[in-house]
Amino acid sequence: MIHEVEGDLLLSKAEVIAHGIAPGDHFQQGLALALRERYPAMVKDFRHWCHTEHPKPGEAWTWGGPGIRVVNLLTQEEAGNGGHPGKATVAHVNHALKALRKTIEKENFKSVALPRLATGVGGLGWEEVRPLVEHHLGDLKVPVYVYTVFHPGQAADEASH
């Protein structure tokens, strides 16, 4: 069940937040930066995971901290030496959403919130990504809140969906 909402994703009441990044990402821009500021341990753990597992775009990595689970979707090309992630591709987003669905089902998550994946730093258009979100997550029995418009500091009305 996909519900498009407006507000600040970081104020979501969903059990899990998912977002797009690149392998080796330094979490320097957009939502990734906000997550780094809120959960610095996640970034440290992500760097360790990248050094040991050498992940490729299209994969997903789940992190759990105090009262939160974050699924990091590798939607973009690997970050370069400056730490800036490369661009996203439709194929990477497709594979990452497939991995997200498997994670949701395996972990029995009750609700998920995500932004318009790969449309900011990733550089894709929502018209390219939205059909993939609908295809992979649309028939799930749990609410999937897609934050289509960002309003800083404003909680979305997830309860009305």
C-alpha positions in Angstrom: 0.0 0.0 0.0 1.8 3.1 -1.2 0.8 6.5 0.3 2.2 9.7 -1.1 2.7 12.2 1.7 4.3 15.6 2.3 6.6 16.5 5.2 9.9 15.7 6.8 10.9 12.1 6.3 13.0 12.2 9.5 9.8 12.8 11.5 8.2 9.7 10.1 6.6 7.2 12.5 7.3 4.3 10.1 9.3 1.4 11.5 11.9 1.8 8.7 13.3 4.6 6.7 14.8 3.8 3.3 17.0 6.1 1.2 19.3 6.0 -1.7 23.1 6.3 -1.6 26.2 5.1 -3.4 28.8 2.4 -2.4 31.4 4.3 -0.4 29.1 7.3 0.1 30.3 9.8 2.7 26.7 11.0 3.4 27.6 14.7 2.5 24.4 15.8 0.7 20.6 15.9 1.1 18.8 13.3 3.2 22.0 11.3 3.6 23.6 14.3 5.3 20.6 14.7 7.7 20.9 11.0 8.5 24.6 11.3 9.1 24.0 14.1 11.6 21.3 12.2 13.4 23.0 8.7 13.3 26.8 9.1 13.0 27.3 5.5 14.1 25.4 4.4 10.9 28.0 6.1 8.7 30.9 4.5 10.6 29.2 1.1 10.3 28.4 1.7 6.6 32.1 2.5 5.8 33.2 -0.7 7.6 30.7 -2.7 5.6 31.8 -1.2 2.4 35.5 -1.9 3.2 34.8 -5.5 4.0 32.0 -6.4 1.6 32.8 -4.2 -1.5 29.1 -3.7 -2.3 27.9 -2.9 -5.8 25.0 -0.5 -6.9 21.7 -2.2 -6.7 22.3 -3.8 -3.3 20.8 -2.8 0.1 22.2 -2.6 3.6 20.1 -2.4 6.8 21.3 -0.6 9.9 19.6 -0.6 13.3 20.1 2.0 15.9 18.2 3.2 19.0 14.6 3.1 18.0 15.3 3.2 14.3 16.0 0.9 11.3 17.5 2.4 8.1 17.7 0.6 4.8 20.4 2.1 2.7 19.7 1.5 -1.0 22.7 1.6 -3.3 21.0 3.4 -6.1 24.0 5.4 -7.4 27.4 4.7 -8.9 30.3 4.4 -6.5 31.5 7.5 -4.7 34.7 8.9 -6.1 37.8 10.0 -4.2 36.1 13.2 -3.1 33.4 11.2 -1.6 30.8 12.5 -3.9 28.4 9.8 -5.1 27.9 9.2 -8.8 24.6 9.3 -10.6 21.8 6.9 -10.1 20.5 4.6 -12.9 17.1 3.1 -13.4 18.7 -0.4 -13.3 20.4 0.3 -9.9 17.1 1.7 -8.5 15.2 -1.3 -9.8 17.6 -3.8 -8.2 17.8 -1.8 -4.9 13.9 -1.7 -4.7 13.8 -5.5 -5.3 16.3 -5.9 -2.4 14.2 -3.5 -0.3 11.1 -5.7 -0.8 13.0 -8.8 0.1 14.2 -7.1 3.3 10.7 -5.9 4.2 9.3 -9.4 3.8 12.2 -11.1 5.5 12.3 -8.8 8.5 8.5 -8.5 8.7 8.6 -4.7 8.8 5.3 -3.1 9.6 5.8 0.2 7.8 8.3 1.9 5.6 9.0 5.5 4.7 11.2 6.7 1.8 11.8 9.8 -0.3 11.5 10.1 -4.1 14.4 7.8 -4.5 17.4 8.8 -6.7 15.7 12.1 -7.8 17.9 14.5 -5.8 21.6 13.8 -5.8 20.9 10.7 -7.9 19.7 12.9 -10.8 16.8 10.7 -12.1 13.3 12.0 -12.7 10.4 10.9 -10.5 8.6 9.9 -13.7 11.3 7.2 -14.2 11.4 6.1 -10.6 7.8 6.1 -9.5 6.7 3.1 -11.7 9.6 1.1 -10.1 8.4 2.0 -6.6 4.9 1.0 -7.5 6.0 -2.2 -9.2 8.2 -3.5 -6.3 6.3 -2.1 -3.3 2.8 -1.4 -4.4 1.2 -4.7 -3.5 2.8 -5.0 -0.1 0.4 -5.4 2.8 2.2 -2.8 4.9 2.0 0.9 4.5 4.8 2.4 2.4 5.0 6.2 2.8 6.6 8.0 -0.1 7.6 11.5 0.8 7.0 13.3 -2.4 7.4 16.9 -1.1 9.8 17.9 1.6 8.6 20.3 4.3 11.4 20.7 6.9 10.3 20.2 10.5 6.7 19.2 9.4 5.4 15.7 10.2 3.4 14.1 7.5 -0.1 12.9 8.2 0.7 9.2 7.9 -2.2 8.2 10.3 -4.9 9.3 7.8 -3.7 6.7 5.3 
